[in-house]
């Protein structure tokens, strides 16, 4: 068990190092840097620009810079933002917290809704419910996430039931509880938008995977031995159908993040999304690289989580390793 | 006496994907009394399984019970609501299915699966539950119930799985057990064990068994009465002994399927070199773990020698895991042996170029798996010719159609896809494909085990005819001693990677107890069973 997890963990770390090299390489290969605009400006002398570059160590050789960046990754500083004149870590960490505040509830919500619904639809194959869901999920998959986010924004504007942007009201009544309540109120729509985007995929996979298992002789055998519907579905069929879903969970952790990026920009949620957009446009390289690394950590952690869950839940996989 | 289970006038329809209805059972009646074993005999598609499933109301969604009654202790099961039905299933009437590997949930431990059944019908504390699970596993003959309870299906052998499935089915001591071909996926020795277990359980817990099978020999030893089914109706009934005197061709084909086969001609004394000669063949599988020096070595073949004459048929028998398939795969060139010699026509097989491999052809157990599902029958048969570049396109086509006819299929089958064929028809296509290149040696790896008795006999007879016409030799791998002895002139028994014993087919046919013969071959320590002298 511990050996398996530590091996997976080591693999993930190795993968991260590879990703960091690629991220760094790509960032360096991109033309221009934060100070490129300054060279056009007549009033800034070439010496000043060179001095600025030297100050940030940009004239050093590639491996040295890479090593420096890696070390700053290790300390959590993640390099230095030119635009904010601060270590990237200082800017990124609180923003990550805000993004997780959206994605974690969205992840829980989408799975808690989609899996029971998928099971329900799987047991009613070919029925009206099944067909409605089939058409519905197709439509939802076809809808771009952007459109979903905009629709929800429209809904908020028209009904005025929910705030349309930001994370907190301008004036919050005193007390920690009202602060939380205010944030939760602001979270509602973006979380819904993100969960809504992830839901159809999970539902479809649950349906397909359950349908296959429900056809299997052992589920029929369980029914024939008088097991109740609930035990048959949730104790027999679901564990057997879980493998592809767990893999999907791992992937969806990363996928939610990319949807979140978009939603954050639209509802001006102070997460990583608007920050990255701004940093890309401003060529604030280390900030972009830091955000990309954060995404990679998230994706790889999702994979790791799926591997560990599979190990815990499937005796056949435990056997192999 | 009131029957325990009474099926009367049962008619069941299936609705096909195309919307038409197919009658699976029509007006079937059957009675099972307490402590009785009733056999149901019939070929695949005769409605046996549909009847078994109806009795539990487990029919698939596209099946409908049109009329009839299924009464268990006087109560009509067809009137019960799903909730009341769940109380009857497992508690009063239970079942075991053909494939124990599939009847158990792969991700739940054996103990847990049994405990779910107990919990569904009884109120037990956790401690009582565990004790009851262990008692049940002990009842089906496990010496170490604690270990088995913790084991997952993939950690158990086929026979063990079937015993777990039996324990699960009988956990709440039902009065009736429906056993649908519970033996057909097990090897001969395990079959005998399972049968003995069912016999014992019948007397110990007073069980009535509805035993569905296509094997008359099993029923003869086991069932007090047998009903014979054909195309959804009951066509005959009585003990197997009585049925033997039945004149109907269908019943006779079921009861003594070997009758249509010619007795195998004893191997002619080797004229010149044998076609195939294998000497001291050894094959090891080494499993290495990444970053570990430990290696698991499995010796699949340890010094196997055999000879096969031109046109002869030799059967290779053994338990699963005895090395039969490895040997076949080595001869066919799928595996490279570690040591030893294989000569085909005096020429080392190992040096055979890919272009010359056609001389050995193989037919696999699962015809559906060995035929490309997107190819038509004609393309399947011409494919080996295409690969070898033999003849023109028109000639290949002609040859394919000839072969189709030779294996007893109509020309209209030429355009069919494997999915549109039955199991027997698929196996015929596989034979036609193998014969397309005119091989010298045909290896049949459990090629019959997916078929029921009458079909086995028909395909066997077909092979005999083709063999006479084309003169190829057959290496017939099987776990079914009885049937193999009808086809082969010589029977080699494999165990633990070596040839453990050798019999002529007469010896086998004249010995009453083939199971003893098998187990003797598998445990080389015991003595040779008494074999009656050939007349």
Contacts between the chains, C-beta under 8 A, distances in Angstrom:
chain1	res1	chain2	res2	distance
A	125	B	61	7.7
A	216	B	102	6.5
A	217	B	97	5.7
A	217	B	99	6.5
A	217	B	102	4.2
A	217	B	103	5.2
A	218	B	102	6.2
A	218	B	103	5.5
A	218	B	104	5.7
A	218	B	105	4.6
A	218	B	106	7.8
A	219	B	105	7.9
A	220	B	58	5.8
A	221	B	95	7.2
A	221	B	97	6.3
A	221	B	103	4.7
A	221	B	104	7.8
A	221	B	165	7.5
A	221	B	168	7.8
A	222	B	105	7.4
A	222	B	116	7.2
A	223	B	58	6.4
A	223	B	89	7.3
A	224	B	56	4.9
A	224	B	58	5.0
A	224	B	89	5.5
A	224	B	90	7.2
A	224	B	94	7.4
A	224	B	95	5.2
A	225	B	89	6.0
A	225	B	90	3.7
A	225	B	94	6.4
A	225	B	95	7.8
A	225	B	116	8.0
A	225	B	117	4.8
A	225	B	120	7.1
A	225	B	168	6.5
A	225	B	169	6.6
A	226	B	86	4.7
A	226	B	87	6.5
A	226	B	88	7.0
A	226	B	89	3.8
A	226	B	90	3.4
A	226	B	91	5.9
A	226	B	117	7.1
A	226	B	120	5.0
A	226	B	121	6.0
A	226	B	172	7.8
A	227	B	86	7.3
A	227	B	90	7.4
A	227	B	116	5.7
A	227	B	117	6.8
A	227	B	120	4.9
A	228	B	86	6.2
A	228	B	120	6.2
A	229	B	82	8.0
A	229	B	86	8.0
A	231	B	116	5.9
A	231	B	119	7.8
A	231	B	120	6.8
A	235	B	108	7.9
A	235	B	116	6.4
A	236	B	105	5.5
A	236	B	108	7.1
A	236	B	116	7.3
A	239	B	105	7.4
A	239	B	107	4.8
A	239	B	108	6.6
A	240	B	105	5.6
A	240	B	106	6.4
A	240	B	107	5.2
A	240	B	108	7.9
A	242	B	107	7.7
A	313	B	107	6.9
A	314	B	107	5.7
A	315	B	106	7.7
A	315	B	107	6.2
A	315	B	109	7.4
A	315	B	152	4.1
A	315	B	154	7.2
A	315	B	155	7.9
A	316	B	106	6.4
A	316	B	107	7.5
A	316	B	152	7.3
A	316	B	154	5.6
A	319	B	152	7.7
A	319	B	154	6.6
A	319	B	155	7.3
